[in-house]
Amino acid sequence: MTSGKKALVGLHDRFVANAFMRQLRGKGFTIDQALDLHAMQEYCGHTRYDILIMDLNLGCEGDLDITPARTIYNLLQQQGIEGLEQKFRGVSGSDEVIKLAQKEGIPAYSKTNFYHHLRELLEK
């Protein structure tokens, strides 16, 4: 039985997505998975999530375009999500993409360190 906690995961790399989702399921989360920006928008329009993890450039793999993360983060801000900075986690394998997002105030983390970060976050 789940605790009612919900997570939304939108990542390019299915291996990384599966690893994150396994960890979330182990903590009792029900998970929705989005493969592109449109799906992220649809899910966010209908469901309130306890944690959201997405590629900063979802759908634009290898690109410096952080429009996907900006779009979702702004949508969640407009919805008045309480504790958004703790719930939203933008990730990338590119330091340059991470810096671009952080300059805009979007929570952004390296994928290489994020698995450890996620474990710590879920322990709280």
PALO-18959 format. One line per 8 residues: number of its first residue (from 1); their letters; for each residue x, y, z of N, C-alpha, C. Coordinates in Angstrom, 1 decimal. Example, Ala and Ser with C-alpha at 12.3 -4.5 7.8 and 13.67 -1.06 7.14 Angstrom:
// residues 2
1 = as = 13.2,-5.7,7.8,12.3,-4.5,7.8,13.2,-3.3,7.8 ~ 12.8,-2.2,7.1,13.7,-1.1,7.1,12.9,0.0,7.9
//
This chain:
// residues 124
1 = mtsgkkal = 0.8,-1.2,0.0,0.0,0.0,0.0,0.9,1.2,0.0 ~ 0.5,2.2,-0.8,1.3,3.5,-0.9,0.9,4.5,0.2 ~ 1.7,5.4,0.4,1.4,6.4,1.4,0.7,7.6,0.8 ~ 0.4,7.6,-0.5,-0.2,8.7,-1.1,0.8,9.7,-1.7 ~ 2.1,9.5,-1.5,3.1,10.4,-2.1,3.2,10.2,-3.6 ~ 3.3,11.3,-4.3,3.3,11.2,-5.8,4.6,11.9,-6.3 ~ 5.2,11.3,-7.3,6.3,11.8,-8.0,6.1,11.8,-9.5 ~ 6.7,12.8,-10.1,6.7,12.9,-11.6,8.1,12.9,-12.1
9 = vglhdrfv = 8.5,12.0,-13.0,9.8,11.9,-13.5,9.8,12.1,-15.0 ~ 10.6,13.0,-15.5,10.8,13.3,-16.9,12.2,13.4,-17.3 ~ 12.8,12.3,-17.7,14.2,12.2,-18.0,14.4,11.5,-19.4 ~ 15.5,12.0,-20.1,15.8,11.4,-21.4,16.3,10.0,-21.3 ~ 17.2,9.7,-20.3,17.8,8.4,-20.2,17.0,7.5,-19.4 ~ 16.5,6.4,-20.0,15.6,5.5,-19.4,16.3,4.7,-18.2 ~ 17.6,4.5,-18.4,18.3,3.8,-17.3,18.4,4.7,-16.0 ~ 18.7,5.9,-16.2,18.7,6.9,-15.1,17.3,7.0,-14.5
17 = anafmrql = 16.3,7.2,-15.4,14.9,7.3,-14.9,14.5,6.1,-14.1 ~ 14.8,4.9,-14.6,14.5,3.7,-13.9,15.1,3.6,-12.5 ~ 16.4,4.0,-12.4,17.1,4.0,-11.1,16.4,5.0,-10.2 ~ 16.1,6.2,-10.6,15.4,7.1,-9.7,14.0,6.6,-9.3 ~ 13.3,6.0,-10.3,11.9,5.6,-10.0,12.0,4.4,-9.0 ~ 13.0,3.5,-9.1,13.1,2.4,-8.1,13.3,3.0,-6.7 ~ 14.1,4.0,-6.6,14.4,4.6,-5.3,13.1,5.2,-4.8 ~ 12.4,5.9,-5.6,11.1,6.6,-5.2,10.1,5.5,-4.8
25 = rgkgftid = 9.9,4.5,-5.6,9.0,3.4,-5.3,9.3,2.8,-3.9 ~ 10.6,2.6,-3.7,11.0,2.1,-2.4,10.7,2.9,-1.2 ~ 10.4,4.2,-1.4,10.0,5.1,-0.4,8.5,5.3,-0.4 ~ 7.8,4.5,-1.2,6.3,4.5,-1.2,5.6,5.5,-2.1 ~ 6.4,6.0,-3.1,5.8,7.0,-4.1,5.1,6.2,-5.2 ~ 4.0,6.8,-5.6,3.4,6.5,-6.9,4.0,7.4,-7.9 ~ 4.3,6.9,-9.1,5.1,7.6,-10.1,4.4,7.8,-11.4 ~ 4.4,9.0,-11.9,4.1,9.2,-13.3,5.4,9.5,-14.0
33 = qaldlham = 5.4,9.1,-15.3,6.6,9.3,-16.1,6.3,10.1,-17.4 ~ 7.0,11.2,-17.6,6.8,12.0,-18.8,8.0,11.9,-19.7 ~ 7.8,11.8,-21.0,8.9,11.7,-21.9,9.2,13.0,-22.7 ~ 8.3,14.0,-22.5,8.5,15.3,-23.2,7.8,16.4,-22.4 ~ 8.0,17.6,-22.9,7.5,18.8,-22.2,6.0,18.8,-22.2 ~ 5.4,18.4,-23.3,3.9,18.4,-23.3,3.3,17.5,-22.2 ~ 3.9,16.3,-22.1,3.4,15.3,-21.1,3.6,15.9,-19.7 ~ 4.8,16.6,-19.4,5.0,17.2,-18.1,4.0,18.2,-17.8
41 = qeycghtr = 3.6,19.0,-18.8,2.6,20.1,-18.6,1.2,19.4,-18.3 ~ 0.9,18.4,-19.1,-0.4,17.7,-18.8,-0.5,17.2,-17.4 ~ 0.6,16.4,-17.0,0.6,15.9,-15.6,0.5,17.0,-14.6 ~ 1.3,18.0,-14.8,1.3,19.1,-13.8,0.0,19.9,-13.7 ~ -0.8,19.8,-14.8,-2.1,20.5,-14.9,-3.1,19.7,-14.1 ~ -2.9,18.4,-13.9,-4.0,17.6,-13.3,-3.6,17.0,-11.9 ~ -2.4,17.0,-11.6,-1.9,16.3,-10.3,-1.0,17.2,-9.6 ~ -1.1,17.2,-8.2,-0.1,17.8,-7.4,0.9,16.8,-6.9
49 = ydilimdl = 2.2,17.0,-7.2,3.3,16.1,-6.9,4.1,16.5,-5.6 ~ 4.6,15.5,-4.9,5.4,15.8,-3.8,6.9,16.0,-4.2 ~ 7.2,15.4,-5.4,8.5,15.6,-6.0,8.5,15.5,-7.5 ~ 9.2,16.4,-8.1,9.2,16.4,-9.6,10.7,16.4,-10.0 ~ 11.1,15.5,-10.8,12.5,15.4,-11.3,12.4,15.4,-12.8 ~ 13.2,16.4,-13.4,13.1,16.4,-14.9,14.5,16.9,-15.4 ~ 14.8,16.4,-16.7,15.9,17.0,-17.4,15.6,18.4,-17.6 ~ 16.6,19.3,-17.4,16.4,20.7,-17.6,16.1,21.0,-19.0
57 = nlgcegdl = 16.6,20.2,-19.9,16.4,20.4,-21.4,15.6,19.2,-22.0 ~ 14.6,18.8,-21.2,13.8,17.6,-21.7,13.2,17.8,-23.1 ~ 13.5,16.8,-23.9,13.1,16.9,-25.3,14.1,17.6,-26.2 ~ 15.2,18.2,-25.6,16.2,18.9,-26.4,17.6,18.3,-25.9 ~ 17.7,17.0,-25.9,18.9,16.4,-25.4,20.1,16.9,-26.1 ~ 21.1,17.2,-25.3,22.4,17.7,-25.9,22.4,19.2,-26.2 ~ 21.2,19.9,-26.0,21.1,21.3,-26.3,21.2,22.1,-25.0 ~ 21.5,23.3,-25.1,21.6,24.2,-23.9,20.2,24.9,-23.6
65 = ditparti = 19.2,24.5,-24.3,17.9,25.1,-24.2,17.2,24.6,-22.9 ~ 17.0,25.5,-21.9,16.3,25.1,-20.7,14.9,25.5,-20.7 ~ 14.3,25.8,-21.8,12.9,26.2,-21.9,12.0,25.2,-21.2 ~ 12.2,23.8,-21.4,11.3,22.9,-20.7,11.3,23.1,-19.2 ~ 12.4,23.2,-18.6,12.5,23.4,-17.1,11.9,24.7,-16.7 ~ 12.2,25.8,-17.5,11.6,27.1,-17.2,10.1,27.0,-17.3 ~ 9.6,26.4,-18.3,8.1,26.3,-18.5,7.5,25.6,-17.4 ~ 8.0,24.4,-17.0,7.4,23.7,-15.9,7.5,24.4,-14.5
73 = ynllqqqg = 8.7,25.0,-14.3,8.9,25.7,-13.0,8.0,26.9,-12.9 ~ 7.8,27.6,-14.0,6.9,28.8,-14.0,5.5,28.3,-13.8 ~ 5.1,27.2,-14.5,3.7,26.7,-14.3,3.5,26.4,-12.8 ~ 4.4,25.7,-12.2,4.3,25.3,-10.8,4.2,26.6,-9.9 ~ 5.0,27.6,-10.2,5.0,28.8,-9.4,3.6,29.5,-9.6 ~ 3.1,29.5,-10.8,1.7,30.1,-11.0,0.7,29.3,-10.2 ~ 0.9,28.0,-10.0,-0.1,27.2,-9.3,0.0,27.5,-7.8 ~ 1.1,28.2,-7.3,1.3,28.5,-5.9,1.7,27.2,-5.1
81 = iegleqkf = 2.5,26.4,-5.7,2.9,25.2,-5.0,3.8,25.5,-3.8 ~ 3.4,25.1,-2.7,4.1,25.4,-1.4,5.4,24.5,-1.4 ~ 6.5,25.2,-1.0,7.8,24.5,-0.9,8.3,24.0,-2.2 ~ 8.0,24.8,-3.3,8.4,24.4,-4.6,9.9,24.1,-4.8 ~ 10.7,24.9,-4.1,12.2,24.8,-4.2,12.6,23.4,-3.7 ~ 11.9,22.8,-2.8,12.2,21.5,-2.3,11.6,20.4,-3.1 ~ 10.5,20.7,-3.8,9.8,19.6,-4.6,10.4,19.5,-6.0 ~ 10.8,20.5,-6.6,11.3,20.5,-8.0,12.8,20.3,-8.1
89 = rgvsgsde = 13.2,19.3,-8.9,14.6,19.0,-9.1,14.9,18.9,-10.6 ~ 15.5,19.9,-11.1,16.0,19.8,-12.5,17.4,19.2,-12.5 ~ 17.6,18.3,-13.5,18.9,17.7,-13.5,19.5,17.7,-15.0 ~ 20.8,17.6,-15.0,21.5,17.6,-16.3,22.8,17.0,-16.2 ~ 23.3,16.5,-17.3,24.7,16.0,-17.3,25.7,17.1,-17.7 ~ 25.1,18.3,-18.0,25.9,19.4,-18.5,26.0,20.5,-17.5 ~ 27.3,20.8,-17.1,27.5,21.9,-16.1,27.0,23.2,-16.7 ~ 27.1,23.4,-18.0,26.7,24.7,-18.6,25.1,24.8,-18.5
97 = viklaqke = 24.4,23.7,-18.7,23.0,23.8,-18.6,22.5,24.0,-17.1 ~ 23.2,23.4,-16.2,22.9,23.6,-14.8,23.1,25.0,-14.4 ~ 24.2,25.6,-14.8,24.5,27.0,-14.5,23.4,28.0,-15.1 ~ 23.0,27.7,-16.3,22.0,28.5,-17.0,20.7,28.5,-16.1 ~ 20.3,27.3,-15.7,19.1,27.1,-14.9,19.2,27.8,-13.6 ~ 20.3,27.6,-12.9,20.6,28.2,-11.6,20.5,29.8,-11.7 ~ 21.0,30.3,-12.8,21.0,31.8,-13.0,19.6,32.3,-13.0 ~ 18.6,31.4,-13.4,17.2,31.8,-13.5,16.5,31.4,-12.2
105 = gipayskt = 17.2,30.9,-11.2,16.5,30.5,-10.0,15.8,29.2,-10.0 ~ 16.1,28.4,-11.0,15.6,27.0,-11.1,16.5,26.0,-10.4 ~ 15.9,25.3,-9.5,16.7,24.3,-8.8,17.3,23.3,-9.8 ~ 18.7,23.2,-9.8,19.3,22.4,-10.8,20.5,21.7,-10.2 ~ 20.6,20.4,-10.6,21.6,19.5,-10.0,22.2,18.6,-11.1 ~ 23.4,18.2,-10.8,24.2,17.3,-11.7,23.6,15.9,-11.6 ~ 23.4,15.2,-12.8,22.9,13.9,-12.7,23.8,12.9,-12.1 ~ 25.1,13.2,-12.2,26.1,12.3,-11.6,26.1,12.3,-10.1
113 = nfyhhlre = 25.7,13.4,-9.5,25.6,13.4,-8.0,24.2,13.3,-7.5 ~ 23.2,13.3,-8.4,21.8,13.4,-8.0,21.3,12.1,-7.3 ~ 21.8,11.0,-7.7,21.3,9.7,-7.1,21.5,9.8,-5.6 ~ 22.7,10.3,-5.2,23.0,10.4,-3.7,22.2,11.5,-3.1 ~ 22.0,12.6,-3.8,21.2,13.7,-3.4,19.7,13.3,-3.2 ~ 19.2,12.5,-4.1,17.8,12.0,-4.0,17.7,11.1,-2.7 ~ 18.6,10.2,-2.5,18.6,9.4,-1.3,18.5,10.3,0.0 ~ 19.3,11.3,0.1,19.3,12.2,1.2,18.0,12.9,1.3
121 = llek = 17.5,13.4,0.2,16.2,14.1,0.2,15.1,13.2,0.7 ~ 15.1,11.9,0.3,14.0,11.0,0.7,14.1,10.6,2.2 ~ 15.3,10.8,2.7,15.5,10.4,4.2,14.9,11.4,5.1 ~ 14.6,12.7,4.6,14.1,13.7,5.4,12.7,13.5,5.8
//
